[in-house]
Amino acid sequence: MPITRRGLLAGAVSLPLIRQARAADRDVLVVGAGAAGLSAAKVLRQAGLATEVLEARGRIGGRVYTDRSLGPYFDAGAHYIHWAERNPWRRIAQELNVPLNEEASDGFKAFRNGVPVPETERRRRRAAYRDLENLLEATGSVDASFADAVHGRTPEVADAAGGIALFALGEEPARVSVQDYDQLWSGDDFIPLGGYGTLVERYGADVPVRLETPVTHLDWSGGRVEARTPKGTLTARAAILTVPVGVLQAEGIRFVPGLPTETAAALSGLHMGALTKIALHLDRARFGSVEATDFTDINGRGEAMSFEFWPDGQDIALAYFGGDYARGLCEAGEPAAIDHAVERLSAMVGSRARAAVRGGRLAGWWSDPLARGSYSIANPGHVAARLALRIPIGERIWLAGEASAEGGAMTAGGATLEGERAAREVIRRLQRA
């Protein structure tokens, strides 16, 4: 079941109202106001629970963010409503009267070191992707890496495996579990008009959130949960923690006592990928026309970068890249990364690219301390780690987000479903208390 970069809500809860906690306390703390945190808060509040949402950023949405700093907008994080047949964001968009567009493409053009790839090589590449899809279907039940799955195959099949791992998952083929990839849900993809991040902001506008309030410690030792922040300490009967796996692995939040063995083991079975975007604002009149909407170039070091022209009709060329190449550019900083992207684009279209650039932005989730990566990747041999994250910590703290979404992993839709799942479990737990 392949996935590419293209390519129930609060009203469903019918549980009885639960008594309010004492005035000095809350029933539930929700840490993080991304898709998972917002959806969890809505379910909890509808059930009558006193709920507080804490968010470290100065905005809601997390890794679903529509950046407008260049003038024309682009989705710095999630862009597609994947597997729309079951994705809650399709229904949310319809309820908010946000049009959903299907992807429009005027074709792809492949380059190597800035030189167009001959048609014969393009045909071999297309055939290799078909061979790889068949191979992955045959080996999907084996929890091996992409690199292991294509070992001994043709160079074209190995390149295809690298293309999927880097552009769909943002990671090197040797670090991606084939079985985890195989279990991901597939279906129709839609693009919310105005940006996915804008849609999430509208959805969460009625959820009270304490912005710029990072949680530094979660103490679950005394029969309650105590959240320490630079602005004070808050207590609750339970907590739902929705921050990215990378933040937990970097100990951005400390636990007192430490994490249970099963939770620590689950976290060690995952890591964060580095799917990265650079948006270049182009003067379209100076840039001129292009013969395809997607250009992909592989340089002599094997570093691949793909450019999408005019996403959502904006005057933007959006560069996609992943893996260690992306990590290096994120660590180099925004000015250096933007200049590098302009060089890559200029190699394909000539000097008109540099003359047309009006500005740029690096969506560098890897170097963002509140994300530590784009989204979660299951290490080969650790496909069970996602479900293990759902085990509550001391019946006080529930983890929820894209990392625990199994078939919905790596998506905002999966994070939303997980936020709702955790909220329903908390409601049931507090009913028994």
N, C-alpha and C positions, 0 to 999 in steps of 0.2 A: 504494500500500500504506500505509494510514493507521495511525498509532500514537497512542494516547491515554494519559493517565495512568491509565486503567482497563486499561483495556485490553489425547585423550579423557582422562579423569581419569588419575591416576597409575597405576592398574592397567592402563591400555591401553598403557603403554610397555613394549616387550619388547626393549630394547636391552641389550647386555652391560654388565657392570659396568666402570667406568673406574677406573684407578688413582687412589689418593688423592694429593693434592698434598703437598708437603713439609710437615712438622709445623708449620712456622712460617706457612704460608699456608693459604688456602682455595681450593677449586676455583671456587666461585661466590659472589658477594655478591648478594643480592636486596634492593633498596631499596624499601621500602614493604610493609606487611602488610595491604593490602586484598585484595579477591577475587583480583586478578591475582597479587599477590605470594605469597599463601598457596598458590594452585594451582601456581604455578611451583616453589615450594619442595618441595611434595609429590612432583612428578615428578622433580626433581633428586635428592632424598634417596633415592627408591626406586631410582634408577639408581646409587646408591653414591657420589654426589659429596658432598664436604665443603662444606656450604652454610650460610651465615650470613644471617639475615634482620634487617635494620635498619629500625626504625619510629620516626618522629619523635613520634608521639602516645603517650599512655600506655595505649593499648588497640589491639587489632587491629580490622580491618573497614573502615577508611577511610570512604568515603562510604556504606557500608552500616552503619547504626547504629541500634539500638533504644534510644531514650531513655526512662528510667524515673524521671527526676528529679521528675516531677510526681505520682508515685504510679501512676496509670494510665499505660500505656506507649504510645508511638507510634513509627513509623519516621521518623526525622529525614531519612533519605536514601531509598535504594531501598526500595520497598514490594512491588512486584509481580514475580513470576517471569514475565516476558513470554515470548512464543513458546515455551511450555512443551514443545512437541513436540520441540524440539532443545536446550532450555536445560539445562545440566548440573545446575543447582540443583534441578530436579525430582527427578532421580535421587538426588542427595545427601540431599534431604529424606526420601525414601523409605528410604534406607539408615540414616538417623538416627531413623527412626520419628517424623518431624515431620509432622503432618497438614497438608494443603494445602486451603485453602478457595477456592471460587469467590466472586467478588464478589457481594455481596447489595446491591441498591439498591431503595429505595422511591420512586424518582422524583427528578426535578429541578424546581427552581422558579427562574425567572429574574426579576431585579429590575433596575431602572434608577433610580439615586439612591435606593435603598431602597424603591421602589414596585414592586409586582408588575407584570410585563410583561403586557399584554393577550394573550389567546389568539391573536388575529389576527397579532400580531407574533411570537409563538412559532412559529406555523406557517410564517411567512416565514423565520424563522431555520433551522428544520429543513430546509426546501427548499433554503436557501442552502448548508447543509453538504453536501447531496447534489450540488448543482451544483459545489461546490468539489472534491469527491472526483473527479468526472468530469473536471474541468479539470486537476487534478494528474496524473491518469492520462494525459491527453493530452499534457501538457508535461513529464512526468517525465524525459525524456531530454535536456531542455534545462537546463543548469546555471545557472538564473536564481534570483532571490530569490522568496519568497512574494509580496512586494509587487509585483514586476514581473509575476508570473504572473496577478494579479488586477487589474492596471491596466486601467481602463476598464470594469470589471464593476460590478454593482450594489453599493450600500453594504452590503447584507446579505452578499454574497459576500466583500467585503473584511473585514467583521467576523468572518466564519467563519474566514478565513485568520489573522486576529489571534488568534482563540480557540485554534486548533491550535498556532500558533507559541508563544504565551505559556504555555498550560497544559500542553502536551505537551513542549515543548522549552525553555521558560523564556527565550525571546528575542523581540526585535522582528521582525516579518515581513520587513523589509528586509535583515536580517542572516542569514537562513536559506536554505540552498541547497535548492531543490525536488528536485533530483536526489539529493542526499544523503538527504533525507527519504524519497524514493521507494524507495531501495534497502534501507531498514530492514526487518528480518524482522517478520512478523506471525504471530499464532497465539493460542492460549489463554493467558489470564492466571490465575495462582493466587497466593494470599496465604499465606505460611507462618504457622501458628498460633504466636503468641508473638512474632512479629516477624522480619523478614528478617535484621536485624542479629544477633539471638539465634542464628539458624540459622548464620550465618557464624562467629560466635564458637565454636559447638560444632564446626564443621568444622575450624577452625584451632587447636583446643585442643591438638593433639598436635604442633604446629609450634613449635620453639624460636624465640623472637623477642626481640631486644634492643629493649625499649621505651624511649621517651624518648631515642632516639639519632638525631638528625637528621644527615643527610649534608649537608655544606656544599660540598664539592669532590669531583669525580671526575677523577682524573688517569689518562689512558690513554696516556701518552706513552712508557712504558718497557717495552712488551711485556707488561705486567700492568695491572690496574686497582687504583688506590689510592684508597680512600674516606676522606676526612678528616671527623671528627666532633668535637664538643666533648669526647668521652670518649676520644679517641685515633684513630689511623689504622689501617685494616685493608687488607690486600692480598689479591687473588684473581686467578685466571687469567682470569676473565670476570665480568661483572655483568649483571643484569637490573634495569632501572629502571622502576618501576611508578607513579611519582608522577603526579598530574594534570598535564595540559598547562598549566594556569594557573600552576602552580608553576615549571615550566621556563621559561615565557615571562617570568615575573617574576624570573628568575635566582635562584630560591631555592636552586638547586644550580649551582655554577660548574664549567665543564669546562676541563681543561688537557690538550692544547690546546683551542681553541674547537670548537664543533660543526661538522661538515662542512657544506658548502653545501646538500646535498640534505636533510639533517635540519633545518637552520634554515629552509629554504624550506617544508618540510612543516609545521613548527610555525607559520609565519606564515600558513598557509592555514586555520588553525583558531582558535577562541577559545572561551572558557567562557561557557555560558549562566548564567542566574541563577534557575532554578526554586527557589522558596523556600517554606517552610512555617512557620506559626506554630500551635502547639498551645495551645488554651485548655482548661484543666481546669474542667469545669462541674459544679456541684451539679445533678444531673439533676432532682431533685424540685423545686427552685426554678425551674429553667429551663422545665420543662414539656415538652409534646410538640411535635413539628414535623410538618408535613404532607408532608415529603419529606426524604430523607437528604442531598440536595445543594442548596445555595442558591448562586447566582452573581449578583453585583451589578456593574454598570458605573456609575461615578459620572460627574459632569459633565465631568471631565477625561479621560474615557476609560480610567480605571484600573480594571482588572477584578480581582476577588477572589472565589474560590470557596470555600465552606465545606462540608466533609464532616462529617456528624454521626455520632458513635459508631463510628468505625472500629474493627474487630475487637472490637466490643462494649464498648469503653472509654468512660469518661465524658469524652470529648474532642470538641471541635469543632476540626477541622483545616483551617486556611486555606491555600489554594494561590494563588500569584501569581508573576509572572515579569517578565522584561525590565527596562527602566530603572526602572519603578515599584518592583520588588523591590530593585534595586541601591540606590535611594534609601533604602528602609526599612532595609536591612541597615546602611547607613552611618550612619543615624540612631541605631542602637543598639537593644538588646533592649527596654528599658522603653518607649521611644517606639513601637517597632514593635508591641508587644503592645497598648498603649493604642489605637493606630490600628485594629488588628484588632477590638478590642472595640467601637469606634465604628462600624465598618462592619457588624458583626453587629447592634448595637443599632438601626441604621437600618432593618434588615429585620424584626426581631422585637420591638423595643421595649426598655424599660428593664430588663426581666427579665434580659436578657443580662448587663448589668454587675453586677447583684445576684447572679448565679449563678456568676461567675468566681471560681475558687479559686486560680488561678495560671496562668502561661503560660511558654512557651519559644519562642525564635526559633531555627529551624534555618537559620542564615544562612551558607550555604556561600560566598556571594560575599565576605563579609568575613573568612572563615577563611583565615589565611595558609598553611595546609597543604592548602588546596583551591583557593582563588581562583575558585570558581564551582561550579555543580552538576554539569555534565558538558559534554563537548566539542560544539561546533557547527562544521560546515564552512561557511566563508564562501562566498557565491555565486561560482561560477567556480573553486572549489578542491576539487571533490569527490575528486580523486585524492590529496589530502593524507593521508588515513587510511592507505592502503596504503604510501605513501612513508615513514611512520614506522617501518615494519617493517625498513627497511634497517639492518643493524648498523653501529654506529659503530666503525670501525677493526677490525672482527671481534673486538671486545672487549666492547662494551656493546650490549645489546638493549633496545629500548623495548617495553613491553607494557602494555595497559590498554584501557579502553573506547574510547579515542580511535582506536586502530588496529584496531578490531574490525569495520569495514565494516558489514555488515548487522546485526551485533550491537552497534553503537555505542550509547552512552548507557545501557548496562545492565550490571548485575553479571554476568549470564550471558556477555555478550560479553567483559568483562574477564577472566573465568575462562578462557574458551577461549583468549584471547590469552596469558595467563600460561603455559598448557600449551604453546602453539605456540612461544613464546620458549624455554621450557625444552628442548623437543625439539631446537630449532636449536642451542642451546648444547651439548647433549650430542653432537650430531654434529660440531660444530666442535672440541670438546675431544678427541674420538676421533681426529681427524686430526692433532692437535698432537704 
